[in-house]
Amino acid sequence: MLQGAQQSDTTLVLGGFSFGSLEIPAEIRIGGSQRLSIHELVGGVRVIDAMGRADRALEWTGLLLGSGKTLAADGTPTQTGTSAIDRARYLDTLRAGGVPQALAWSAFSYLVVVREFEANYQKAYQIPYRIVCEVIADQTSPVTSSGQPPVDQAISDDAAAYDALGATIGDSTLSTLLGKLDAAIALVSSFAQAAQSVINSVVQPLAAVQARVAILIASTGNTVANVTTLGGVLPFTPLSQSAASLTAQVVAANQLSNLYLMRNVLGRVSANLGATSSSPNTVATAGGNLFQIAEAQYGDATAWTGIAKANGITDPFIAGTKVLTIPPTAEQQNGVLNA
């Protein structure tokens, strides 16, 4: 294996060639497109069949480095050398040979053929290069789940925050309303995929909590504003009464701070709920099945169950022309539709 002149915190290997230091690019763009067969039907209805992935070529540039030493006279690329010239010649041999090579870096792994290699000779120890690899197969382990959607995590975190503040405030009515809000949130498996009716079932108890917080802010604010002197200490006022007044001020001031914090947290929950209720994506189709649509939308045919639930259907095979609602994220149920 030809080794780079210096070490790097990233490993990039192509066949028997290990890139190092400035030879490793700042970025390699991955991805590609989905080959689609699009059928335009009467009335503007479209049926889209996914024909399979088309990976983009992997292309990058760098700077080949070396000490200037050479390989054997016959130029055999399997021998070890440190010359930038030798390293450039080795990569060009991979291009000329057209033999599939393993390409790996970080969590990515591909089987590729070197389609293009260009080197701009400057010095024996410094040669800029450009390489393009056509993908034969993506051998990287697929990621089929992104974990809990961000909006779900955000609402869960805010629920824990307002519950903690509610315990500190200690208002029984507020605590009861928070319990109802928590119960409504607990019934939602995923806000990212929830229908508007489900979102509304949480919006209503949230509004009740916000109204109670507004009342408490007003009353607590009045308690603080009505104090005429620091600590409420007035001439000829009994010491016990002055102490009680001072205590009431401290409690009211602390509660007011917590109430404002709770109002902010509840505002974030409301904003997140509003974001999830934005207009969903829709797809018009005539015939076909949900497996094809899930594959086209998410790259995962087993995610058809989420589309089925969003549209209130159980049969993955579509009869006639339908306009389907597509949830923004794929459901991970391994293709099993739960009742």
C-alpha positions as CSV (number, residue, x, y, z in Angstrom):
1,M,0.0,0.0,0.0
2,L,1.3,3.4,-0.9
3,Q,1.3,5.6,2.2
4,G,0.9,9.4,2.4
5,A,3.8,11.5,3.5
6,Q,2.0,12.8,6.7
7,Q,-0.7,11.6,9.0
8,S,-4.2,13.0,9.1
9,D,-7.2,12.6,11.4
10,T,-9.2,11.2,8.4
11,T,-8.4,8.0,6.5
12,L,-9.1,7.8,2.8
13,V,-8.2,4.6,1.0
14,L,-8.6,3.7,-2.7
15,G,-7.6,0.2,-3.6
16,G,-4.1,-0.1,-2.4
17,F,-3.5,3.6,-2.1
18,S,-3.8,5.4,1.3
19,F,-4.2,9.2,1.0
20,G,-2.7,11.4,3.7
21,S,-2.3,15.0,4.9
22,L,-3.0,17.5,2.1
23,E,-3.9,14.6,-0.3
24,I,-7.2,14.2,1.6
25,P,-9.8,16.6,0.3
26,A,-11.8,19.0,2.4
27,E,-15.0,17.4,1.1
28,I,-16.4,14.6,-1.0
29,R,-20.0,15.0,-2.2
30,I,-22.2,11.9,-1.9
31,G,-25.7,11.1,-3.0
32,G,-27.2,11.1,-6.4
33,S,-30.7,10.8,-7.9
34,Q,-33.6,8.4,-8.2
35,R,-34.5,7.3,-11.8
36,L,-38.2,8.0,-12.3
37,S,-40.8,7.1,-14.8
38,I,-43.4,9.8,-14.8
39,H,-46.8,9.2,-16.4
40,E,-49.0,12.2,-17.1
41,L,-52.7,11.3,-16.9
42,V,-55.9,13.1,-17.8
43,G,-56.8,15.9,-15.4
44,G,-53.2,16.6,-14.3
45,V,-52.9,13.3,-12.4
46,R,-49.4,12.0,-12.3
47,V,-48.2,8.5,-11.6
48,I,-44.5,8.2,-10.7
49,D,-42.7,4.9,-10.7
50,A,-39.3,4.7,-9.0
51,M,-36.8,2.8,-11.2
52,G,-33.9,2.7,-8.8
53,R,-31.0,4.8,-7.5
54,A,-28.4,6.5,-9.6
55,D,-25.4,7.4,-7.5
56,R,-23.4,10.5,-8.5
57,A,-19.7,10.1,-9.3
58,L,-17.4,10.6,-6.3
59,E,-15.0,13.4,-7.2
60,W,-12.4,15.3,-5.2
61,T,-9.1,17.2,-5.5
62,G,-6.0,17.3,-3.4
63,L,-2.2,17.7,-3.4
64,L,0.0,14.7,-3.8
65,L,3.1,14.9,-1.6
66,G,6.3,13.0,-1.4
67,S,10.1,13.2,-0.8
68,G,11.1,12.8,-4.4
69,K,12.4,9.2,-4.2
70,T,11.3,6.9,-7.1
71,L,10.1,3.3,-7.4
72,A,11.7,0.5,-9.3
73,A,12.7,1.1,-13.0
74,D,9.7,-1.0,-14.3
75,G,7.3,1.4,-12.5
76,T,5.4,-1.5,-10.7
77,P,2.7,0.3,-8.7
78,T,2.6,-2.4,-6.0
79,Q,5.9,-1.4,-4.6
80,T,6.2,1.1,-1.8
81,G,7.5,4.6,-2.5
82,T,7.2,8.1,-1.2
83,S,7.7,10.2,-4.3
84,A,4.7,12.4,-5.4
85,I,5.5,11.3,-8.9
86,D,5.2,7.7,-8.0
87,R,1.9,8.3,-6.2
88,A,0.5,10.1,-9.2
89,R,1.6,7.3,-11.5
90,Y,0.0,4.7,-9.2
91,L,-3.3,6.5,-9.3
92,D,-3.1,6.8,-13.1
93,T,-2.4,3.1,-13.3
94,L,-5.7,2.5,-11.4
95,R,-7.5,4.6,-14.0
96,A,-5.8,2.9,-16.9
97,G,-6.5,-0.6,-15.5
98,G,-10.3,0.0,-15.1
99,V,-10.4,-2.6,-12.4
100,P,-13.0,-2.2,-9.6
101,Q,-11.5,-0.8,-6.4
102,A,-12.6,-0.4,-2.8
103,L,-13.0,3.2,-1.7
104,A,-13.5,3.9,2.0
105,W,-13.4,6.9,4.4
106,S,-15.1,7.6,7.7
107,A,-18.4,5.6,7.7
108,F,-18.6,5.3,3.9
109,S,-17.6,2.3,1.7
110,Y,-18.0,2.0,-2.0
111,L,-16.9,-0.3,-4.9
112,V,-15.8,2.1,-7.7
113,V,-13.9,2.3,-11.0
114,V,-11.6,5.3,-11.5
115,R,-13.0,7.1,-14.5
116,E,-10.8,10.1,-14.5
117,F,-7.4,11.0,-13.0
118,E,-5.6,14.3,-13.7
119,A,-2.2,15.4,-12.2
120,N,-0.6,18.8,-12.7
121,Y,3.2,18.3,-12.3
122,Q,4.7,21.2,-10.4
123,K,7.6,19.6,-8.4
124,A,8.7,16.1,-7.7
125,Y,7.4,16.4,-4.2
126,Q,4.2,18.4,-4.9
127,I,1.6,17.5,-7.5
128,P,-2.0,18.8,-7.5
129,Y,-4.5,16.1,-8.6
130,R,-8.1,15.5,-9.5
131,I,-9.9,12.1,-9.4
132,V,-13.4,11.0,-10.4
133,C,-14.7,7.5,-9.4
134,E,-17.9,6.0,-10.8
135,V,-19.8,4.0,-8.2
136,I,-20.4,0.3,-8.9
137,A,-22.0,-0.4,-5.5
138,D,-22.6,1.5,-2.3
139,Q,-21.5,-0.8,0.4
140,T,-22.1,1.6,3.3
141,S,-24.5,0.2,5.9
142,P,-27.9,2.0,5.3
143,V,-29.4,4.2,7.9
144,T,-33.2,3.5,8.0
145,S,-34.1,5.5,11.1
146,S,-33.3,9.0,12.1
147,G,-34.4,8.4,15.7
148,Q,-37.0,10.5,17.4
149,P,-38.0,13.4,15.2
150,P,-36.6,16.8,16.4
151,V,-40.1,18.2,17.1
152,D,-41.0,15.3,19.3
153,Q,-37.8,15.7,21.3
154,A,-38.3,19.4,21.6
155,I,-41.8,19.0,22.9
156,S,-40.7,16.3,25.3
157,D,-37.9,18.5,26.7
158,D,-40.2,21.5,27.1
159,A,-42.8,19.3,28.9
160,A,-40.2,18.3,31.5
161,A,-39.3,22.0,31.9
162,Y,-42.8,23.3,32.5
163,D,-43.6,20.4,34.8
164,A,-40.6,21.3,37.0
165,L,-41.6,25.0,37.0
166,G,-45.2,24.0,37.8
167,A,-44.0,22.1,40.9
168,T,-42.1,25.2,42.0
169,I,-45.0,27.6,41.5
170,G,-47.4,25.3,43.5
171,D,-50.7,26.5,42.1
172,S,-53.2,23.6,42.4
173,T,-55.3,24.7,39.4
174,L,-52.2,25.1,37.3
175,S,-51.0,21.7,38.3
176,T,-54.3,20.1,37.3
177,L,-54.2,21.8,33.9
178,L,-50.5,20.7,33.4
179,G,-51.6,17.1,34.1
180,K,-54.2,17.3,31.4
181,L,-51.7,18.7,29.0
182,D,-49.2,15.9,29.8
183,A,-51.9,13.3,29.2
184,A,-52.7,14.8,25.8
185,I,-49.1,14.8,24.8
186,A,-48.5,11.2,26.0
187,L,-51.2,10.0,23.6
188,V,-49.3,11.3,20.5
189,S,-46.8,8.8,19.2
190,S,-45.2,11.2,16.8
191,F,-46.0,14.9,16.3
192,A,-44.1,14.9,13.1
193,Q,-46.6,12.5,11.5
194,A,-49.7,13.6,13.5
195,A,-52.9,14.6,11.8
196,Q,-54.4,18.1,12.5
197,S,-57.1,16.6,14.7
198,V,-54.4,15.1,16.9
199,I,-52.5,18.3,17.1
200,N,-55.7,20.1,18.1
201,S,-56.2,17.6,21.0
202,V,-53.0,19.1,22.5
203,V,-53.5,22.7,21.5
204,Q,-56.7,22.9,23.6
205,P,-55.2,21.9,27.0
206,L,-52.1,24.0,26.1
207,A,-54.3,27.1,25.7
208,A,-55.9,26.4,29.1
209,V,-52.5,26.3,30.7
210,Q,-51.4,29.5,29.0
211,A,-54.5,31.2,30.2
212,R,-53.9,30.2,33.8
213,V,-50.3,31.3,33.6
214,A,-51.5,34.7,32.3
215,I,-53.9,35.0,35.3
216,L,-51.2,34.1,37.8
217,I,-48.7,36.6,36.2
218,A,-51.3,39.4,36.5
219,S,-52.1,38.6,40.2
220,T,-48.5,38.0,41.2
221,G,-47.5,41.2,39.5
222,N,-50.1,43.2,41.4
223,T,-48.8,41.8,44.7
224,V,-45.3,43.0,43.9
225,A,-46.5,46.4,42.5
226,N,-48.7,47.2,45.5
227,V,-45.8,47.3,47.9
228,T,-45.1,50.9,48.8
229,T,-41.8,50.6,50.6
230,L,-38.9,48.2,50.5
231,G,-39.9,45.1,52.5
232,G,-43.3,46.7,53.3
233,V,-41.8,48.1,56.5
234,L,-43.8,51.2,57.7
235,P,-43.5,53.2,60.9
236,F,-45.6,51.9,63.7
237,T,-46.2,48.6,61.9
238,P,-45.7,45.5,64.1
239,L,-42.5,43.6,63.3
240,S,-44.4,40.4,62.6
241,Q,-46.6,42.1,60.0
242,S,-43.5,43.7,58.4
243,A,-41.8,40.3,58.3
244,A,-44.8,38.7,56.7
245,S,-45.0,41.4,54.1
246,L,-41.3,41.0,53.3
247,T,-41.8,37.2,52.9
248,A,-44.8,37.7,50.6
249,Q,-42.7,40.0,48.4
250,V,-39.9,37.5,48.1
251,V,-42.3,34.6,47.3
252,A,-44.2,36.8,44.8
253,A,-40.9,37.9,43.1
254,N,-39.7,34.3,42.7
255,Q,-43.1,33.1,41.5
256,L,-43.2,35.9,38.9
257,S,-39.8,34.9,37.5
258,N,-40.9,31.2,37.3
259,L,-44.2,32.2,35.7
260,Y,-42.4,34.2,33.0
261,L,-40.1,31.2,32.3
262,M,-43.1,28.9,32.0
263,R,-44.8,31.3,29.6
264,N,-41.8,31.2,27.4
265,V,-41.6,27.4,27.5
266,L,-45.3,27.1,26.7
267,G,-44.7,29.5,23.8
268,R,-42.1,27.2,22.4
269,V,-44.5,24.2,22.6
270,S,-47.2,26.3,20.8
271,A,-44.7,27.2,18.1
272,N,-43.6,23.6,17.6
273,L,-47.2,22.5,17.3
274,G,-47.9,25.2,14.8
275,A,-44.9,24.0,12.7
276,T,-46.1,20.5,12.6
277,S,-49.6,21.5,11.4
278,S,-48.2,23.2,8.2
279,S,-49.6,21.9,4.9
280,P,-48.3,18.3,4.3
281,N,-46.9,17.0,1.0
282,T,-49.4,15.3,-1.3
283,V,-49.1,12.9,-4.2
284,A,-51.7,12.2,-6.9
285,T,-51.7,8.6,-8.2
286,A,-53.9,6.4,-10.4
287,G,-53.5,2.8,-9.3
288,G,-50.2,1.5,-8.1
289,N,-49.4,0.7,-4.5
290,L,-48.1,2.3,-1.4
291,F,-44.9,0.3,-1.5
292,Q,-43.8,2.2,-4.6
293,I,-44.8,5.5,-3.2
294,A,-43.0,5.0,0.0
295,E,-39.9,3.9,-1.9
296,A,-40.1,7.1,-4.0
297,Q,-40.8,9.4,-1.1
298,Y,-38.5,7.9,1.6
299,G,-36.3,5.4,-0.2
300,D,-37.8,2.7,2.0
301,A,-40.8,0.6,0.8
302,T,-41.5,-0.6,4.3
303,A,-42.5,3.0,5.3
304,W,-45.9,2.5,3.5
305,T,-47.6,2.1,6.8
306,G,-47.2,5.8,7.7
307,I,-48.8,6.8,4.4
308,A,-51.6,4.4,5.0
309,K,-52.3,5.8,8.5
310,A,-52.2,9.4,7.3
311,N,-54.8,8.6,4.7
312,G,-57.0,6.3,6.8
313,I,-56.6,3.3,4.5
314,T,-55.4,-0.3,5.2
315,D,-54.9,-1.7,1.7
316,P,-51.5,-0.9,0.2
317,F,-52.9,-1.4,-3.3
318,I,-54.6,1.6,-4.8
319,A,-57.8,1.4,-6.9
320,G,-58.7,4.4,-9.0
321,T,-57.3,7.9,-8.7
322,K,-56.4,9.2,-5.3
323,V,-54.6,12.2,-3.8
324,L,-52.5,10.9,-0.9
325,T,-51.1,12.8,2.1
326,I,-47.4,12.1,2.6
327,P,-46.1,12.5,6.2
328,P,-42.9,14.5,6.4
329,T,-40.9,11.6,8.0
330,A,-41.0,7.8,7.4
331,E,-42.6,5.5,9.9
332,Q,-40.4,2.7,11.1
333,Q,-42.7,-0.3,11.6
334,N,-40.9,-2.7,9.3
335,G,-43.8,-2.7,6.9
336,V,-46.3,-4.0,9.5
337,L,-49.5,-1.9,9.7
338,N,-50.7,-1.8,13.4
339,A,-54.4,-1.4,14.0
